[in-house]
Amino acid sequence: MGFNEDFELLLRARYPLIYIPTREEERVEAAIAQSAKRGDRSVYIWDFVDGYQGNPNDLGFGRRNPLQALEFLEKLPASVPAIFVLRDFHRFLEDVSVARKLRNLSRLLQSQPKNIVMLSPQINIPDDLGEVLTVLEFPLPHLPEIRAELERLLSAMGQTLESRVLDEIVRSCQGLSMERIRRVLAKAIATHGNLQPEDVELILEEKRQTIRQTQILDFHPATEKISDIGGLDNLKDWLLRRGGAFSERARQYGLPHPRGLLLVGIQGTGKSLTAKAIAHHWHLPLLRLDVGRLFAGLVGESESRTRQMIQLAEALAPCILWIDEIDKAFAGFDGRGDSGTTSRVFGTFITWLAEKSSPVFVVATANNIQALPPEMLRRGRFDEIFFVGLPSQEERRAIFAVHLSRLRPHNLKIYDLDRLAYETPDFSGAEIEQILVEAMHIGFSQNRDFVTEDVLEAASQMIPLAKTAQDQIRLLQDWATNGRVRMASRQDILK
């Protein structure tokens, strides 16, 4: 069901106290007014500064007095259907008199056709009100709603757009609040005098600004290509087969949306690069989640941030949600020391992973699979779990070729790729990149271009992680070779 259907069901079921976390006051109040009209109910709106508004007889009542605002309900006849919208009321819930009054009203209103609706930009509910308040999510605008707003604006300007351009602008607005959509469209009109295809970039910048303000997700540019990944042929084949899985043709074929991918392996082996390359190859926006940002100091805020992250990712779908080093966020949690916050955040997250129907493709990376809770590895959370191990000699040659093609595209032939690959056993992709940087420093310091011998000298001076953390890496490789995961490299399969 949509918001209006859910809201009207709560009204008919006489849920007395409804809590709607949203930053879109104007839009949610319009939706409430529509539902009230269908149910033949009056709407009374209160805020701390102006008190009650709308009805001249009650204008200003309860101004700067939240307790008086609640007492207003008892002034109306018990049989009169009404909805009382209280703006920013979450700020007063810690007050003992306000909390007690709400609990008294929750019993009284169960026998009356009246409902209290609290609007708040975040969920902040004290424990003593948890049983009497019902939280109802208000989603960001859906595509039909955005299209209707855009068509209304075009009609007002007397402008028409090609269907393809209109679809592109509508999709680019997805994930923004209606207020931000109107604002960025006004900015585009002020710039050109009308709407143009180039305004998509203006809208995307507004989207990046919105995501930055959440301080939870980052809008990450994805310029890396699948061809930039050296080796990992089995993983790349898997990704290439799913390149069109988000298309309408795939829906008509009956294919479900791909759910996600868990990449496990040694540090520096290309897991993060793969996440970026997926977004570029599939032409989808890449959102990066720092799980540590979900956790906040206030009670209930971490859970609220998790729900906000999910809502934003789903509003921007289809998209790639990249979660780097997820093992560090949820490793060995047991609920001690944080009142169970980590457990609740983890529970919300993995439930969403299992039940989500939106086209959000989750790419999670982990260095230590044994640190992850077993629930994370259960089938249904991800489509596949791949192990990304140290590159073979053939893969190291491909990695050298990728980097040198970028650094010295015109002189690639002067480098002995076979020798470089042979002389760098146990080096990861990140370490190969680093020894090339060191070789460039050697050549630059001697006023010449760097050559194969410089790369080998740099390699001889570096101790790879495979040697410094030999025991941990051996345990990880043994775990992977027991058949518990799929190998990203064909060489690993053949061993």
C-alpha positions, -999 to +999 in steps of 0.1 A: +000+000+000+010+036-005+012+063+022-024+075+017-038+040+020-017+032+051-026+065+067-064+062+061-063+026+074-048+039+107-075+066+108-103+040+104-086+017+130-085+047+154-048+047+160-047+078+183-011+089+180+007+088+146+043+099+142+055+108+106+092+114+102+097+137+072+113+169+061+086+176+036+059+194+057+041+209+029+038+177+009+028+155+038+002+181+050-013+181+015-015+143+016-031+144+050-057+170+037-066+147+009-072+118+032-092+140+056-114+151+028-121+116+017-130+107+053-150+139+060-126+150+088-115+185+098-078+192+100-062+214+127-026+224+123-004+236+152+031+249+156+050+264+185+053+299+171+018+305+157-004+280+176-034+266+158-041+279+123-069+278+098-101+282+120-106+319+129-123+309+162-091+291+173-065+312+156-033+313+177-046+290+204-018+271+222+009+295+209+042+286+226+024+261+248+025+224+237+005+212+267-023+237+259-022+224+222-031+189+235-058+202+258-075+218+228-086+183+217-109+181+247-127+213+237-142+197+207-173+174+209-164+138+212-183+128+180-166+153+157-141+136+134-108+155+133-070+153+126-046+173+147-013+180+130+014+190+154+046+203+137+081+196+154+063+181+184+092+156+189+110+185+208+085+184+236+081+146+241+107+145+269+085+169+290+068+149+317+035+168+315+034+165+277+042+128+278+016+121+305-010+140+286-003+121+254-007+088+272-040+099+287-052+111+253-042+078+237-068+060+258-094+087+253-091+089+215-095+051+210-133+057+215-134+090+194-129+096+156-099+119+163-062+114+156-030+132+166-003+134+138+032+145+148+055+157+121+092+156+127+124+156+105+137+126+125+125+098+148+131+107+184+106+088+206+111+084+244+108+048+258+076+056+278+058+067+246+070+038+224+039+017+230+013+045+222+030+061+191+028+045+157+055+055+132+044+059+096+071+065+069+064+092+043+083+083+011+102+107-012+083+115-045+078+086-068+083+089-106+046+095-115+045+123-089+077+139-102+064+136-138+031+153-129+049+182-112+072+186-142+044+185-167+025+211-146+055+234-147+060+229-184+023+236-190+026+269-170+055+280-191+040+269-224+070+246-231+071+211-244+100+186-242+108+154-261+096+123-243+131+110-240+144+143-225+114+144-201+121+109-190+157+117-183+149+148-163+123+129-143+147+101-135+175+125-125+150+141-100+144+108-083+156+108-047+151+145-042+123+160-020+096+179-039+108+212-024+143+205-038+129+195-072+110+227-075+140+247-063+165+232-088+140+234-117+135+271-108+173+275-109+174+259-143+146+282-156+164+312-142+196+302-160+182+295-195+146+308-194+133+273-199+142+236-193+169+220-214+185+185-216+217+200-202+198+207-169+202+171-159+237+178-147+223+207-126+198+183-111+225+157-104+246+183-086+216+192-064+213+154-057+250+152-047+244+182-024+214+164-008+233+132-003+263+151+012+239+169+037+227+135+050+263+128+061+255+091+056+259+084+019+284+098-006+277+102-042+308+087-056+319+093-092+325+061-111+350+064-139+367+030-136+359+004-163+357-033-162+388-033-184+407-015-156+405-047-135+434-070-141+425-106-138+394-117-118+379-132-150+353-153-133+339-123-114+340-102-145+321-128-165+295-129-138+291-091-139+289-089-177+261-115-178+241-092-156+247-060-175+211-056-187+194-070-156+180-037-146+163-030-180+126-032-188+134-060-212+147-080-182+114-074-163+094-086-192+115-117-194+107-123-157+141-117-143+142-103-107+164-074-099+199-085-089+203-082-051+240-077-045+275-091-042+298-097-012+335-095-022+358-111+004+395-112+002+430-099+009+435-061+011+445-044-021+432-071-045+407-049-063+375-053-044+368-015-042+378-010-078+353-037-088+325-018-070+333+014-090+336-006-123+302-022-118+285+013-115+303+025-146+296-005-167+259-007-157+255+031-160+241+034-125+248+060-098+273+048-071+264+056-035+291+049-009+280+040+026+304+045+056+287+022+081+304+041+110+283+072+101+251+053+109+260+053+146+252+084+165+252+094+202+215+100+208+192+072+217+173+060+186+193+082+162+214+053+148+182+034+139+168+065+123+199+071+102+197+035+090+161+039+079+171+072+063+199+055+044+175+028+031+149+053+021+174+074+002+190+045-016+156+031-026+145+066-038+176+068-060+172+032-074+183+017-097+217+024-081+248+007-067+252+009-029+289+003-020+297-007+015+335-008+020+350-030+047+317-041+062+335-065+085+349-037+105+315-023+112+298-055+124+327-076+135+320-095+167+291-074+179+272-087+209+251-057+220+273-050+250+283-014+258+259+004+234+225-007+248+220-030+218+223-002+192+247-022+170+224-052+171+193-032+161+212-014+133+225-048+120+191-064+123+174-036+103+201-037+077+202-075+070+163-076+071+163-050+043+190-070+024+168-101+025+134-084+018+142-055-005+123-054-038+138-021-050+166-023-076+194-014-052+224-035-060+245-038-028+283-043-032+299-051+002+336-057+006+353-075+035+389-084+044+381-108+072+351-130+064+354-148+098+347-115+116+313-112+100+282-125+117+269-158+101+235-141+094+253-118+068+265-149+048+231-166+046+218-171+010+192-145+001+212-115+014+235-115-016+233-131-051+268-144-047+299-143-025+332-141-043+367-146-029+393-122-043+427-137-037+463-127-046+468-124-083+484-152-102+515-145-125+492-141-155+469-117-136+499-097-123+510-093-159+475-080-168+477-056-138+510-042-149+496-038-184+466-018-171+487+006-150+515+011-175+489+017-203+477+045-182+511+059-171+531+053-203+507+046-232+532+054-259+562+035-243+544+003-231+566-019-253+598-010-235+586-027-203+591-065-199+557-074-185+565-111-183+596-105-162+577-080-140+550-105-133+575-133-126+595-112-102+566-101-081+551-131-064+526-125-036+521-088-046+486-075-046+472-051-072+475-022-049+511-031-041+519-034-078+505+001-083+527+014-054+559-001-068+553+016-101+549+049-083+582+042-065+599+034-098+587+067-112+603+085-083+636+067-091+635+077-127+624+113-120+652+118-094+677+109-122+661+131-149+650+101-170+620+079-176+616+049-154+623+014-169+618-022-160+649-023-138+635+006-117+603-013-111+622-044-101+644-023-077+612-008-062+597-043-058+628-056-040+625-029-014+589-036-006+577-064+017+542-074+005+513-079+030+513-116+020+546-119+040+539-095+069+505-110+076+513-145+063+493-165+090+461-144+086+462-146+048+468-184+049+438-189+071+416-168+048+428-187+017+422-220+034+387-209+043+380-199+007+394-231-009+370-253+012+343-246-013+323-221+008+325-193-017+330-187-054+364-179-067+368-145-085+398-158-105+398-187-129+433-196-118+421-202-083+394-225-096+419-245-116+443-250-086 
